[in-house]
Amino acid sequence: MNKLIVSILLILPFLAFSQEEAKFYTNFNNETLVDVFEIIEDVYNVKFSYNDDIVQAKIINLKGEKRTINELLTAIEEQTNLRFEIINKRYIVVNKNLTGSDIQELDRVVVNSYLTKGISKQKDASYLISPTILGILPGLTEPDVLESIQLLPGVVSPNETASGFLVRGGKIDQNRVIWDGINIYHKGHLFGMISPFNPNATKQVTFINKGSHPRYGERASSVISMSTNTEIEDQFKAEFGFNGISTDAYFDAPIIKDKLGVQASIRSSYTNLYQSYTFDRLADKVFESTKIENGDNPNQDFNFIDYNIKLNYRPNAKNSLYASFISIDNQLDYTVNDDVTNEAFTDVLSIKNTGYGVGWNREWNPNLKQTTSAYFSEYELNYNFITSEDNQQISDFEKRNVIFDSGISTEFQQTINNNNIATIGYQYVLKDVGYAFLNTTTGLEFILDEDKTVVQTHSLYGNYQYKSPKWFDVSFGIRATYFDELDTFRFEPRLLLYKRLFKNVKLQVSGEIKNQIISEIDETIISDLSLENRVWRLANGNQFPIIKSQQVSAGFIYTNNGWTLDVDNYYKTIDNITALSLGFLNPENSQFNIGEQHSFGIDVFLRKRLNRFNSWISYSFNTSESKYQNLNNDKFFTSRSNVIHAVTTSISYKVSNLQFALGWRWQTGKPYTESTVGVDGFTFNDGINTKRLPDYHRLDFSSTYSFNLSKNSPTKGKIGLSIRNVYNKENLISREYLGNNDFENEIELIDKFSLGFTPNLMFRLYW
């Protein structure tokens, strides 16, 4: 049965491909303008460029008949009061008043509606995601920011979490996450199962996996930069909704017309009041192989909340300012009682990340702009594992991890002419990071491990963009950083080449060097909870050197008649990565070891849009190997996070206000270190990561329906249903060994499995 399902799903993207296109015939009945644009792009082989704000809430009604593109645009202009201008017979700029900046924005877009509407690929190789207009994606009724990124080529999540994704063979902590200019360190709600960022408050997401602008430093792999609305709305807007896990509310309101506006959102779990089937399924995966899974206490405290608020101020046409605040909070308090031994085991965990940001944008003249910002981010992880006997505490294991991260930056952008743009900027960042592992027994406190490090960095960067209609578009930049306490300089050149080879074929080539001073390290854990067993720490130049990443990439993009083919090859090296020997089952050596990692891969994406159908398939190949000092005889071995093959495919259909999406994922299993059972328990004699887990696959489904409460009411609604793992496949996603932190403990084999059949319902209201 599984083989039959797999065979059917592999051809999903091609089900709509064989249909004949009805060119020049258009018929729109109460369709949103965004959907109309998508259909026109397919039928007439054109591309639209527009600001999301000016097309929202616009509805089109046109009787079915054959029209030229000019006749069709004229008819839409009459209904929307918008203006269209066709450039080079194919590109259409949409605006109330056409300006030079609109043309420049159009020129930056390479592929619109990459996976679905609301996702585009830019000329600078980044992906732009607009959650407010994001189309339906399989397994999601709401546009989870991090889950959406995981559907892009080259991104995988072997542990099946929203936050635990790997980009082109990199590690989880090598992805930099930014919210309104604030660095975020929180992994995710429900121990990574849900993105900690409210999608309804997120206006735009930029995802960069190669060729990043030199303004972005600090991490070796990718950048996820999120921003809230920067405009001051003309009227009050609000939303309210709930799903099987949480409820949320959002509003955006003007305070002083065209001058001052405020927006805010809040999202909270309601598990302390009611635990839905959806939550139970997520909790089963999260607490698998822990005492919490085996406990029977129905009154555990396990909840999360996030909220943010932002003020936008525009004193005049040349100046705009903002102040933003975000808070993310997770709490766990759970006790398991052993009636036989009269013992009690309590896990208390608190994870908080708060951030503050301010910014000022100044237009000195039409060609010179300045952006200045400052931020402060605080991350706190506090964990206690308390053991009691006869209601008396006998031990308390504590873990603390604190980050204070602050910075200020300013950037100038000079438009020399239509083909030349120069950028220069400066950044100052101070990071203060500490952690401690403590164990208190019968009144005695022992420090198992601790560290506190402060590093200040000064970065100066510049970038030059040159656009040549005949030759290459070139973007070359360099970032120079001085690490004060480490007394070290690092230079990071960045290069991006873009060339239109033929009418429908574009070439992209990129190269970059990045450095990273903060990373997560695996540490020993006494409790078997083991859910947050990684702590952040700073490089100190000795035991923990600065991580260095180098990546080159080359590929092409083909677009024509609703078809998109994107192929990209890359090679990446990461030096000075650090791992604890215990993580490789070596109880005789508990030191940290320095190593390197090499990755090579190919990402392929194929999409076809036809009328109301949208179908795509992506394939990623990655081979990654690591080498550490004093491990495996100093020879390379397969990286633990390596997923060689990954395939994702989806088909969606939209008719009026109803839309469906069906998607399937398949990927090879992660490598693991094989064990054999000997006289003294498990032994490991066959090398590191020489075996692989079984292949992983699952089918996801989503459907949403939008409606008006009444003809005269401005209130709109949406309901949705999503199902993850429709055929309830039991996937083995991790094989771990615990208890190897000293010679007295026996090594225990822990197998962890994927999320099972998990439905989720959603309901939202919009004003």
Protein Blocks (a to p, Z undefined) as FASTA:
>chain_A
ZZmmmmmmmmmmmmmmmpccdehiacdehiafklmmmmmmmmnopaddddfklmgoiacd
dddddddfklmmmmmmmmnopacddehhlaccddfbdcfklmmmmmmpmbghklbghiac
dfkopacddfkloccdehiabdcfklmmmmpghiacfkopaklcceehiafklpccdeeh
iacfbfbghhhiaccbdfklpmbdcddfehiafkbghiakbccdddddfbdcfbdcdddd
ddfkbccddddddfbghkbccdddddddfklmoccfklmmmmmmmmgoiaklmpccfkbc
cddddddddddddfbfkbccdddddddddddddddddfklopacdddddddddddddddd
ddfbfkbccddddddddddddddddddeehiafbdcddddddddddddddddddfblmbc
cddddddddddddddddddeehiacdfbdcdddddddddddddddddfklccdddddddd
ddfklopacddddddddddfblmlccdddddddddfbdcdddddfblnlmmmcccdddeh
lmmccdddddddddddddeehiacdddddddddehiacdfklnopakbccdcdddddddd
ddddddddehjbccdddddddddddddehiahipacddfklcfbacdddddddehjbccd
dddddddddddddddddfkopadfebghkbccdddddddddddddddfbfklcbdcdddd
ddehklopacdfbdcdehilbfkbccdddddddddddddddddddZZ
